Amino acid sequence: MRFHKWVFVLLVCCAALAGCSDNREGAETTEPSFSKLLVRENEPFLREYAPMPENIQWLTNDIDPVFASPDAEKGGLFRAALLSFPMTFRVVGPDSNGSFRSAILDNQLSLINIHPNTGNIIPELATHWAFAPDKKTMYFKLDKDARWSDGRPVTGWDFVYTLTFMRSEHIIAPWYNDYYTREIEQVMVYDDHTIGVKSTKAVPDLHLKLGISPTPEHFFHPLDKEFTYRYNWAVVPNTGPYQISEFKKGRYIRFARKIDWWAKDRRYFKHRFNVDTVQYSVIRDFNLQWEHFKKGRLETFGLVQPKYWYDKSKTRVIENGYVHRIWFFNDLPRPSLGMWLNQDKEVFSESYRRLAFAHAMNIDKVIEKVLRGDYFRLAQPFFGYGDYTDLTISARKYDVSRVESLMTGQGWHRADDGIWSRDGQRFSVTVTYGYDDHMPQLVVLKEEARKAGIELQLEKLDSSAMFKKFLEKQHDVAWMGWSTGMRPSYWQGWHSDNAHKPQTNNITNTDDPQLDALIDQYRESLDEAERIRLSKAIQNKIHEVCAYVPTFMVPYVRIAYWRWLKLPSFHGTRMSENLFDPFSSTVGGLFWMDPDLYDQTLSAMKQGTALPPVTLIDDRFKVTKDSP
């Protein structure tokens, strides 16, 4: 379970995965080969088995509902798009925190997972699990059939090596260094297929913390200072259903399904991960991706943006029934979409100016006028976590009179152009964004902010350049969002340990001793009730700091897909964010391709024969705007 995966997400959900890019044209085609990527010696080291504790009460779960269709067929090529090529295939270290990272991580299984509808623990690499009386330790029986991509068996020592790897200074990943030192104390090996994982402290929901993934020691050992360079384009062995089989830098990345994948007949994996090949091609503009989709060169396209759902969908391939549409509501923690203010910039160094900025952002008008009322207003960055979310926090409203009061109270005045000024300084900031489709939203915010005396200058960058600028802390305002986990995680984005330094997720440079103390207590707490109380206190403190302006919440997915793609009758799960996610071990791989429908569709198009248009609306998991 990849519960600590912080990845930036688009402000609008799209069919494409937007990665980071390497713009070098003419890069060679690479046929990955484990033997060619790096030649090294496997130095032996002492392996000692720990004595097995007595009276372990083993648990498993083979009774929860299966969430795949027995009608699924194997085969086919699924074509998707990237806005830019990733800067690395590493999942840790510099430049690794782009969204394409999830495609790699999703093919690395964990000990256990969470059923996407019931929330119960289900097997993944472990067939059984147990909880120790100390409330800090879990035991796991590994699936003896589990294999790495290169055919080697997965053993308990691969989980021991995860700690060695994640604690190493050579990976240049401070968050992972800290987490696997402060949070995970030890991995004990009782035999090659029985292990224990021990937390540094007892915590509620221990299974969310200790269901770690293995790391292939035979591939990485030994680690050294050349790690980030040596493994930048390495195709690392994994345990999931797909592996990168081919790529050309700047052009495409291809994944191949493992025909003899060891887990293909396991209860919660059967009838999933059906297409033979997944290919991501770099198409650097959403409008161009839309044109490729309409020509049948991409299998799906995201229609979350109203202009695509309402306007651009009025096109021949949809009206003639060759392409279907679905509006599917989900119910899960919401990405923290919004505007992130850099407090290391003078303009945001004082709280009253951050507060004035927040009250000058007319998000509600953007939702009403640009987004046609389909999006919901997000209240704060940690929404949708049940008891861990403070529902009393409300997003600040657009209020010109409040801005006036804040600014005049500090000696500012309106200049001739209407912008607040003082001692030669103007309240003018640059909002950096990465996607053309966001401009209409930002234009409305710019016009409304000017009425409140604040000038927004809009800066569009390539998606990789945009995210690099954010991580280097060079922005004024970052227009972006972060993905979520099963529980709120605060240290990465809000603790001063990660402020005033590049390549960390604290892009607001928040450095507040009171907030630090709350986050430290939250991380150290042994009691669930206390963690819930601290979580809400942290959220209120973040709200008070006002370095983040929440924007939108989109509790659904809308997708156009060619009719040869098939979904189960239930379409998706409560946690499905993309019905055509090819990889996620939690919710992915539910769709398949029907070759007969493919031939039928192409024949109808060639003959000009219209088929019945199809638009599906599935609101089984719909929540109201006021729901937690």
VOLO-891438 format. One record per residue: residue in one letter; z, x, y of N, C-alpha, C in turn. Coordinates in steps of 0.02 Angstrom, whole numbers, plus 50000, padded with zeros to 5 digits. Atoms other than C-alpha are relative to their C-alpha. Last residue first. Layout:
AZXYZXYZXY;...
# end
This chain:
P499824992950002502404911850748499495004049961;S499694997850063501524895350783500185007350003;D499294998749990501254889850963500355002449936;K499914994849949499374891350962500735001750010;T500105002549932499334881650799500125005750049;V499365000849965499094889950632499854997650070;K499995000449927497574887950519500714999150026;F499474995649976497764893450339500075000050076;R499405000550042496804879250261500585004150026;D499404999549959495594878750409500644999449959;D499435000150047493944882350320500635001250039;I499384999149962492414878050425500584999149951;L499375001750033490744880550338500585001250048;T499444997449961489054880150426500644997549968;V499315000450025487514878050316500485003350049;P499544995549965485714874350366500724998949976;P499465003349963484684865450231500455005150035;L499485002050047483144875850187500564996650040;A499315000449976481554877450290500474997649945;T499645006050024479944882950207500725000150024;G499815004049943478914895450309500364993649981;Q500405006149999478044901950153500164995650061;K500714998250000478674919750178499564993950006;M500174997149934480394913650228499265001550004;A500005005449950480504902350076499815002550069;S500595004250013479974916649961499964994350051;L500584996449975481254928450038499364996049991;T499974999849927482614915550013499395003550029;Q500155006749975482144911849832499975000050077;D500725001150009482084930349788499804993250030;Y500354995049959483814933349861499244998849996;L500015002649932484464917149787499655004950048;D500465005749999483934923449616499964996950070;P500704997849996484724940449648499504994250001;D500375003950049486434932849689499265001850004;M500695001449980487544945349778499644996649943;W500494996950044489444945849764499304998050024;F500695002749997490974942249868499555003449949;L500025006750030492824945149832499294997149996;G500415000450060492764964049858499974993349967;G500724998549999494194965149979499654998649935;V500395006149990495884956550000499255001149992;T499615006049988497254968749949499574993750002;S499705001950064496244982749869500424993750007;S499285000849997495164983250026500294997749933;F499574995050030493414989449983500744998249993;P500194997850067491924978050016500535003849962;D499724993350005492614967650159499855002649930;F500474995650033491454952750162500225007350004;L500165002950065492734939350202499535004449960;N500734999650005493404950250342499824997649930;E500254998849931495184947750402499255000650002;S500684997449992495784939850240499805000650073;M500004993749963497684938350235499305002850012;R499615000749939497814919950186499945006250044;T499285000650008496444922850059500344999150068;G499604994149985494574919950060500744998649991;H500274995949946493134908050025500395006450013;F499465000149951494124896049912499855004550060;S499955006849972492524892349814500544999550053;P499655004750044492264911049792500064993150033;L499284999549994490964918749908500334995649947;K499605005550025489114921949876500745001550009;L499304998050008487894932749971500404993949980;W499954997050066486094927449940500695003149988;R499795004850050486294915550087500025002849929;W500605002350036486234929450215500214996149938;Y500174996050059487864930350310499394997049967;A500655002250026488494924850481499825004549942;I500504995350025490344927450509499364996349982;R500635003750001491784919650602499445004949982;V500604996050003493524926250565499404995350000;Y500525002250045495134917950615499455005349998;P499735001450067496754919750708499484997549951;V500555003450033495994928550861500204998549928;M499835000650071497374933750980499464995749968;F500215005550042496894939651153500285000549929;T500595004149983497544949651300499924994349951;P500315003150058499224958351304499414995650021;V500175006849981499564969451456499644996749941;Y500505003350042500454985251401499904992950025;A500564995350004501434997551508499444997249957;C500625002849972502634983851562499445005250003;V500354994049979504254993451530499334998250031;E499714997949936505134976451524499645006250028;H500225004849950503984970051387500255002050070;I500714998549988504284985951289499724995350053;K500014994049960506154982851311499285002150015;N499815001749931505974965051252499995006050045;Q500555003749970505004970751099500164997950072;I500544995249984506314983851061499424996450034;A499784996249941507704970851072499475005150021;K500085004449942506724959450954500235003650064;S500715001149989506534973350827499884995850063;L500264994249964508364978050848499254999350015;R499715000049932508924960550801499725005850041;I500315005549964507734960150653500254999750072;R500684997949985508314977350599499624994550037;E499974995449944510124971650612499305002450020;A499835004049940509794956650502500035004550062;E500595003749978508894967950377500154995950063;D499875007250006510334980250364499404996150029;L499955001750071510184998850330500014992549987;S499605005850020509595003750503499974998749925;E499434997950041508955021450532500394994149970;R500234995950056507215017050593500575001949952;Y500425004250044507855002750700499785003949939;Q499555004450037509225013750772499614995749950;D499634995850048507955026950820500474995949957;I500474998350054506845013750899500345004249947;L500115006150040508315006750999499545001549941;A499385001350038508815024151058499924993949956;D499944995050055507035028451108500614998449957;L500475002150052506915012251208500025004849941;Q499725006050031508475016751304499564997549944;P499444998550045507845034451333500314993949966;D499435003849977506155028651401500595001149953;D499474995150010504625039751389500644996950029;T499345003049988503095028651373500545005049980;N499534994749981501545039551379500684997150019;T499735002049934500465023651374500475005450026;I500504999049948499395031751238500224997350068;N499665002349940500865033851122499555001050060;N500165007049984499705034950971500384997250060;T499485004550025499705053950963499834992950023;Q500085001750071498245066050976500614996549970;P500625003050026498735073451144500064998449926;K500334995250043500495076051214499394996749970;H500194994049962501445067851356499705005449955;A500245000649931502285054951243499805006950026;N500735000050001502435055651052499694999250069;D500234994550041504265060451038499245000750002;S500174994349958504505048451184499815006249960;H499444995149996504425033851063499785006150041;W499555001449945503215019351096500585005050007;G500305002049936501635020650993500474999750059;Q500644996949985502095030250837499784998650072;W499924993049982503945025650835499345003150023;Y499934998649928503725006850844499965007450018;S499874992850000503165000050676499965002450072;P500134996449937503254981150654500195007449994;R499425000549956503244975750471499835003750065;M499615005650025501794972250352500634998850041;G499724998850066500634983350452500394993949978;T499315002050015499494980650601500225002449931;S499925004350057497934987050687500744999349982;W499794996550060497924993950862500064995049943;G499465002850039496964987251011500175004449941;M500054998950073495794992451150500574996549964;W500165006850023495474992651338499875000449925;A500385000250063496335008751391499914992749979;V499885006150040496875009351573499555000249939;D499545004149959497035025451674500224994049959;H500205006449973496305036751538500504997550053;Q500364998849938496525055351503499814993550036;K499595002749946497875053551369499675001250069;E499874994249957496925064851245500404997950063;L499544995650036497085050751119500175006350040;F499345003250005496325038551243500515004649967;K499704999949933494895050251288500704997049998;K499774993149989494535052851103500335000650067;F499374999250036494475033951081500275007150008;M499475004249973493185031951218500665001449965;A499784996749939492135046751162500574996150032;S499624994050019492065039350987500265003650061;S499375001850031491585022051052500425006149980;D500125000550072490275028751171500674999049965;L500154993850036490945026351346499784998249929;K500195000850070490985011951469499815006849970;E500314994050029491955014351630499864998749926;L500135000650071492404999351737499605006049975;Q500644996750011493225001951906499895000349925;L500144997550067494584989251938499315003249999;E500704998450016495194987152116499965002849929;I500054994350044496854978452147499275001049980;G499954993749964497164967152297499965006249957;A499294998049997497564950852206500095006850032;K499665005149961495844943752243500745001650009;R500154998549930495164960352179500324994850047;A499544994749977496054957352015499885001650073;E499355003149989495114940951992500515005150025;E500065004549943493414949152014500684996950018;K500114996049940493854963751900499984995550062;L499364996849982494594952351767499935004050065;V499555005349975493004941951769500675002950021;V500255001949934491944957651754500424994550030;L499744995349950493044963851612499754998450070;Q499285001149993492704948551506500285004350055;P499895006449965490824949451539500754998450009;M500094999849928490864968251498500104993250033;H499375001249966491614966551325499924999650076;D499825007050005489934964351240500664998450034;D500345003949949489384981351303500234992750000;Y500495004550028490674990251196499714995450053;G500524996950041491745005651227499434995649979;Y500145004250058493035002451362499405002849964;T500484996950047493885012551498499924995549939;V499905003150066494715003251643499455002749954;T500595000350044494775014351797500204997149933;V499934997050066496105011051928499364999249961;S500645000250034496155007652115500075003749934;F499845002550067497745003552208499344998849964;R500245006750012497265014452356500194998049928;Q500125001650071498245029652414499784992849993;G500644997450023498075035852593499834998649928;D500034992749992499905033652633499375003049971;R499404997249970499905015952564499935007650002;S500014993049979498475004552515500675002050028;W499354997549979498214987952425499975007550013;I499644996350053496394983052417500655002750027;G499575004550038495734969552535500405003349945;D500385002650057494234979552598500434995649954;D500555004349977495044981652769499614996949942;A500484996549957496624988252687499444995250019;R500705001050018497994976852620499565003750050;H500345005049960499724983952644499284999449977;W500735000050006500984993452538499714994550045;G500344997049942502764996552595499255000449995;Q500004992750006503674993952430499585003350055;G499314997850004504144975752461500075007549994;T499744999649931502364972752516500735002450001;M500314994649964501774977352341500265000650072;L499844993550029502954966952236499735005750044;S499294998649991502874951652347500185007049975;E499874999049928500984951752359500735002150011;V500274993449984500824953852170500145001750073;R499524995250029501974938852146499765007150013;S499424999749955500904928752268500535004949973;V500164996049941499334933252170500605000650046;D499595002549945500054926652006499905004550061;Y500354998049939499074928251843500354996850060;K500555004149973500364924851710499695003250061;R499955001349929501434937451616499374996450025;A500434995649960501354935751427500064998150074;S500635002949979502834926451354499605005250041;I500384995849953504284933351254499344996650015;T499825001949931505374919651177499615004050052;L500455005249974504474921351010500174997850070;D499625004049951505344937750971499524995050033;T500325001149935504434943950816500444995650044;Y499994993849962505404951350669499684999350069;D499354999149968505784934150599500045006250044;G499465004450022503944931250563500645001250039;Y499584996750050502874946450601500594995749978;G500205002250066501474937050691500405003149943;F500005007250011501554945550860499784998449929;F499765000750069502024963550896500104992649984;P500374996050049501024968551051500214999149928;Q499714993349999501594953951161499695004049943;A499404999749959501104936051203500275007150009;L499504996050035499304935651144500605000950046;R499684994749961498314921751226500535003449957;F499335001749978497264912151101500285005850040;Y499494995050012495384913751082500674997450025;D499934998950072494184899051063500545005149984;G499395002750025494404892751241500145001149927;R500085007150014492594895851284500624996849968;L499895000650072492784914951275500054992749978;V500444995550037492034918051447500044998749925;K500694999849974492714903851551499525004149957;E500295006649985494334898351467499265000550015;I500015004150061494864914551382499634993450013;V500484997050046494344924951533499954995849937;K500665001949976495274912851647499455003049956;D500125007050017496844914651542499324997750023;I500225000450069496744933651553499834992849981;N500085007150014496864933451743499704999149930;M500495000850054497524951151763499974992649979;A500675000449970498374953051933499464999049947;H500085006649968500104948951865499324999150033;A499985005250051499984963751745499894993150030;F500644999950037499434975451884499994994449949;A500505003049956500914970251992499324999749965;L499875007249999502094973851847499494996450044;R500225002650066501324990951821500094992549997;R500735000049999501494994052008499724997749933;Y500235005749959503314988452007499244999750003;S500045006350036503674999951858499734994250042;E499435004149981503255016351942499914992949973;S499394996350012502145029951866500634995950018;F499585003950045500665018151850500685003349987;V500045007049982499635024251999500464995649957;E499575001749943500235041951973500014992650015;K500415000649940499455043351800500444997450058;D500064993249972500705049051670499525000250058;Q499474998849951501135030651645500015007250027;N499784993150008499465027351561500515001750054;L499954996549936499255008451553500315006949990;W499474995150008498645000451391500015004650061;M500124994749950497614984651414500615004550000;G499775000449931497574972651266499805005950042;L500574999449955497344969151082500254999650072;S499744999749931498904972250978499425001450048;P500114993549967498184966750810500224999750074;R500584999449956498974950650745499935006950030;P499824996749937500094949250593499385001550042;L499744993350011499354937150464500205003150067;D499305000349977498744919350443500335006749983;N499534996150040496874916850422500704999650031;F499364998549967495614904050483500455003949952;F499454999950047493824904650416500645002250036;W499434999249954492314899650520500624999349956;I499345002450020490784902050407500515001750054;R499444998149956488934903550442500654997349972;H499445004749995487434903550326500525002750048;V499364996949986485774912850346500534994650007;Y500034993650036484154907050269500665003950008;G499574999650058484564889150319499985006449961;N500395001450061483104886050435500395001249936;E500215006949998484254884650587499594998049939;I499415004350010485094901050540499794992749998;V499744998650067483514911550514500624995849984;R500385002750056482644903050659500355001149934;T500564995650018483934906250795499714997749934;K500585004549996485194895550884499375004149990;S500105003050067486574906950822499434995050000;K500484995950037486334916650984499894997549929;D500654999149968487134902651083499505003849956;Y500275006049968488694895151004499275000850022;W499885006150040489314907750876499634994050030;Y500364999650064488514923150956500084993549961;K500725000049985489014919151135499595000549936;P500305006649990490734913951073499255000150012;Q500155001249929491174931251008499644993450009;V499385001849965491874929650833499874998750073;L500145004949948490124929250760500634997950038;G499425003649974490204944850652499834995550058;F499904998549929488584949650565500584995750025;T499555004449962488224950650380500015002150073;E499815006050037486944957550255500424995150040;L499284999950009486044969950368500204993449966;R499854993050013484174973450362500755001349995;G499794999150068483744955050343500165007249982;K500584997850040482714954050502500195001449927;K500475005650003484064943750587499385001849959;F499755005250045485324957250543499494994349992;H500074997650069484304971250620500224994649951;E500725000250015484154961150781499875002449929;W500195007050008486034958150782499264999349982;Q499775001950067486344976750754499814992749986;L500494997350047485254980150906500214998549928;N500615004149995486324968351008499465002549952;F499925006350035487884976850942499384995650003;D499955005549952487284994150994500054993449962;R499524998749946487405011050909500084994550051;I500405003949953486635007150740500444999250062;V499804999649929487315020250620499494996250042;S500494996649959487025014550441500234999950073;Y499875000849929488445010350322499485004150037;Q500284995049954487855008350142500154998150072;V499855002149931488834999750005499745005550046;T500044995049946488115001549830500184996850066;D500074993350026488384992849663500055005350054;V500644997049983489044976549733499995007349976;N500585001750042490454968349636499355003550017;F500364993749988492124974749698499344999949960;R500024997649930493044959949619499595006450005;H500495004149963492844949949458499995001850074;K500575002750038494404958249384499594995350044;F500614996549980495504967549509499374997149966;Y500125001349929497074956749505499405003850027;R499955007049980497154955249315499794998950073;R499315001849987496534972849271500024993150034;D499805005950037494764973249201500734998150010;K500465005649989493974984949328500194993649963;A499625006249986495494996349336499574993750002;W499465001150047494785012149252500354993350009;W499374999449965493145011749347500574997749954;D499475000050050491735013449221500695000850032;I500185004750053490345008349340500564999449948;K499874996550062491145017049488499914995149941;R499485003050043490325008449635500075004149936;A500235002550065489345020049749500594997149961;F499485000250051489695022549935499694997149936;R500115004550057488345027750059500585000749950;I499524998250052488595034850232499924994949944;Y499755005050047487215034350363500525003149954;R500475005150024486355042550511500324994849955;G500325003649946487385054150622499564994349979;K499615000249938487795065650478499594996850056;K500374995949953486825061150323500334999350067;F499975001349928487865054350181499545004750037;E500524996649961487885052449992500114998550074;S500484996850045489025046749851499485004050038;I500584997849961490605041549945499535003949953;Q499944993349975491715033849812499385001650040;Y500604996949972492045016049759500155007150022;P500625002150034493265006349646499375003550025;G500255006749990494875015349693499324998849970;T499835003950060495775030749625499714993050003;N499575005849988495115044049743500124996049936;P499935004750056494385061549735500474994350018;V499394998950039494105068849910500024995249940;V499945006450034492355069549981500565000749949;A499875000150072492545084350097500054992949975;W500505004450032491745082850268500084999949925;N500255004849951493165089750375499514995149969;Y500065006650030494015097550225499714994850047;R500254999650069493795115950267499874993149971;Y500714998150001493975113650454499704999349930;T500375004949961495605103750454499255001650001;F500075006650029496325113850308499534995550040;E500695002049992495975131350376499884992849975;K500145001649930497825134550406499284997950012;D499934994449954498205133750220499774997850069;L500145001649931498465121250081500085006350042;P499445000149953498375127549902499774998150070;H499554994250007498025115949819499615006549998;F499784997049937496885102449890500395006649992;F500554999449952495835096549742500225004050062;H500514995750028497045099249597499415001150047;E499804993049992498435092049703499455004849976;P500254995850055497545075349712500155007450011;T500454995249968498675064949826499785004949947;P500014993150024499545049449760499525004350041;S500614998150035499885033649861500055007249975;I500434994949970501585026749911499385001249957;G500615000750039502405010349863499475004850022;L500044995150053504055016549933499394999449956;K499944993149979504085008250103499835004949945;L500514998849949503504990550074499985007350021;H500664999450032504474990449911499445001250050;L500094993150022506094993850005499315001149970;D500714999550021505934977150092499835007149978;P500275006250027507614979750177499275001049980;V500345004249950508114997850197499834993449967;A500145006850025509275009950108499684996050056;K499485004949985509125027550174499804993449968;T499434996549970508185043750144500574995350015;S499985000249927507065033850027500605004050025;K499365001149967506875038949846499925000250076;V500114998249930505335037349737500624997950039;G499565003349952505595037649550499825002350070;I499754996549942504275041949422500524995850037;T499425003649975503635037649250500315004050057;H500185006749978501895042449191500604995750019;D500625000049960501985061349171499824993150028;D500524997550045503815060349120499354999150039;Y499625000550062505395058049221499565001649940;V500455001150056504605064049385500415000149935;M499754997350063505695062049540499514998249944;V500335003250056504925059549713500245003649936;Q500164996450061506095063849855499584995649954;E499594994150018506775059850026499725003949942;I500054999350073505475048350103500375006449980;E499975006450034505925042450279499985000549924;R499435004149979506335057650385500094993749958;T499394996050000505215070250298500604995650014;Y499864997950069503745059450246500585004949995;Y499855005750043503795050550414500205002349930;D499365003149984503935066050523500184994649948;N499484995150011502535076050444500694996950009;Y499904999650073501485060250436500535005249984;W499705006350023501725057150622500145000349926;P499285000649986501485075450666500314993649975;A499905007349997499785077050578500744998650011;I499975001549927499125094850592500044992450011;I500415006049991498695095650404499984997850074;H500714998550000499275113850399499564993850011;E500224998849930501055109750452499245000950003;S500284993549983501335102550278499785000550073;R499514996149963502505087750257499715006650026;M499855003449937501115075850206500515003750043;F500595000549957500435087750075500184997150068;T500184993249980502085092349994499444999950052;L499484997649954502635074149995499845007050024;T500075003849938500985068249919500525002450051;Y500424996249954501155082349793499874996350065;V499594994549973502615073649710499605003850053;F499575003149950501495058449695500505004950029;D500425001549942500135068549609500404996550055;W500014994149956501495075649496499544999050060;G499445000149952501825058349426499985005850048;T499344998950029500115058349345500534999850055;V499505000449947498375051849384500685000749967;P499495005350001497195057549248500455000450060;R499344997550017495685068449291500514994250001;G499815001150069493995059949284500695002449980;D500284994650040493265066849445500224999749928;S500735000550003493525050349534499695005349956;W500334997949938495385050949491499244999549991;R500394993849996495995041249341499775001250072;A500204998549931497285027849299499675006950003;D500734999549996497275023749112499765002250069;K500234993950034499115027749089499255000850001;D500515002150047499585014949221499705006249967;L500704999449981501115022449302499554997349945;K500384997950059502855015849267499265000150020;F500675002650013503795015449432499745002849934;Y500304996650058505605017349486499334996749985;M500385004250045506275012849657499715004349944;T500454997150050507665021249753499634994549962;K500424994849968508625017749913499445002449953;K500435003349950509535001649869499575005050039;D499854996949935510845012349778499594997050057;P499435003049966510774999949632500155003050069;A499374996850017509015006049587500584996550037;F499604998249941507534994149599500665002949976;A499305002050005506214992949462500365002650062;W499584997049947504334993949445500714997549990;H499325002749996503004990549314500395003750054;T500005006350037501114992949295500684996450005;A499435001050044500995006149430499954993349966;L499984994150044499325011249504500594999749952;E500594996549978499114993349569499945006349957;P500154993250022500304980249506499395003050035;I500455000050057500824965049610499845007249981;I500254993550023502294962349727499544998949940;N499624996750053502424944649796499705006949983;G499574994949972501724939249965500415003749949;T499295001350015501064923149887500475004950034;N499815006949988499324922849964500754998749990;P500185002349932498794940949988500164992750015;H500475005550011499784947249836499844996750067;I499735006649983500614963149897499464994749986;N500315003349943500234980249821500354993350010;I499985007350004501004992949704499654997150061;L499625001850060500875011549668499994992549988;S499294998449994499495014049795500364997949935;L499505005050018497605014349780500715002750009;Q499454996150029496415025649874500574995149987;N500194997950067494785016449903500505004849969;D500005006050042495505007150052499775001549929;L499335001550024495935023950129500004994049953;I499794994850047494105029150139500684998349971;A500465000450058493455012950215500195005249948;S499785005250045495015012550326499554999449939;R499474997550043494575029350403500224994849948;F500324998850064493005021350472500505002849949;S499995005950044494155014150607499645001249933;G500515004949982494545030850687499974994549949;N499735006749992496175040350667499494995150028;S500055003950062495465056350592500174992650009;D500605004249999495045065450755499934995649937;P500385001449939496365078850724499384995749986;G500194994549958497395077650563499574997950059;V499454997349961497485064850425499745005750042;V499615005949979496185053550344500655002150034;R499284999350010494885067450333500354993650022;F499805004050057493105061250326500735001049983;T499754996550058492805067750502500104995049943;M499944992949982492035063350670500255004149941;P499324997449994491445046550604500005007550015;F499824996550061489655041350644500715002850007;S500074992849994489445028550780500255003249936;L500214998649931489235009850799499915007450012;L499514996349961489275008250610499735000950071;A500174995749944488274995150517500625003450029;A499575001349942488304986450349499835005150053;R500164995949942487104985150202500424997850060;F499715003349941487704978750033499915004750059;L499864995549944486554984449892500264996050059;G500265000949932486534974449731500235005350049;G500664997549981487444972849567499854999050073;K500044993149977488874964049478499285001650021;E500474995850036489034945249467499995007050030;A500274994249965490494934249520499555004149954;D500735000749994490674917549431499685006250031;P500314997850063492434922149372499244999450002;S500395005150035492944920749556499715002849935;A500704998050005494364931149628499644994749959;F500375002049939496104926949689499305003050000;V500554995449990497084926549526499604997750060;P500705002350005498654916449545499505005750010;D500235002849937500324925249514499264998149994;I500015007349999500824926949331499774997050067;D500645001950028500574945149284499924992449999;N500245006549977501944952249393499304998849971;T500725000049990503034966549332499794993250025;L500325006149976504864971049328499255000950000;W500704999649980505864984249234499734993150018;Q500275006750012507754983249232499284999750026;I500495002149950508315001349216499724993249980;N499945007149982509865002749108499544998050058;E499915005150051509925021849101500004993050031;P499415004249993509205034549220500034994649946;M500145007049986507875046449151500654996050007;P499745004650053508325064749163499914992850020;A499315002249987507165073849285500244995649942;Y499895007250004505635082849219500734998550014;E499415001850039505365100649280500094992450002;R499935007250002503695107349336500594998349955;L499515002750047503655125549389500054992450006;F499324999749974502075130849477500454996349952;P499495003950035500325135249421500675000550035;E499434995850017499055141249549500534995849965;N499435004650008497475131249543500595004149977;E499604999350060496205143749609500544994750000;R499324997449991494945138449736500335000949933;V499804996750061493105134149758500685003250012;L499514994649992492755121549893500175002849932;L499635000849937491455108249927500495005750010;K500314996449945490255114249793500434999950063;S500014992950014491285109649640499715004050058;F499334997349998491735092549708500005007549989;S499834997650067489925088849744500685003350004;P499334997450013489375078649892500085002249927;E499835003050064487495077349915500685002649980;T499514996550042487315081150099500104996049937;T499755004650050485795076650202500455003949953;E500295000150066485645089150342500294994549957;A499554997050049486055085550521499724999149931;G500354995650045484525081650628500465003549950;E500605002750032485515074650771499715005149952;R500484994750012487285080150810499414997149962;N500665001749973488145064650877499485005449988;D500254993349994489695065550768499284999150020;S500674997550013490495048850797499945007550004;C500084994949950492075038850780499375003849982;G499664993750013491975022950681499975004650059;A500144995249947491585005050725500405006349987;L499424995749992491494995050564499835005050053;A500054992850008490154982050588500685003250003;A500174998550069490364963550556499995007449988;C500724999850011491284961750719499875001549927;C500164998450070493034957150776499254999649991;V500335005750031493214957850966499815001949929;L499725005949968494454969051054499654993749976;L500385002649944493944982150928500354994050030;V500455005450018495264990350820499634997750062;F500195004249944496175006950829499504994849978;V500704998949984496945012750667499824995750060;W500155002249932498775014750624499285001950015;K500674998349979498975015650435499894997150070;H499894995949940500815015550393499335002550026;F499625003649950500825001250267500075003950065;R500054995649942499435008250159500344996650060;M500005004249941500005000050000500005004450062;
# end
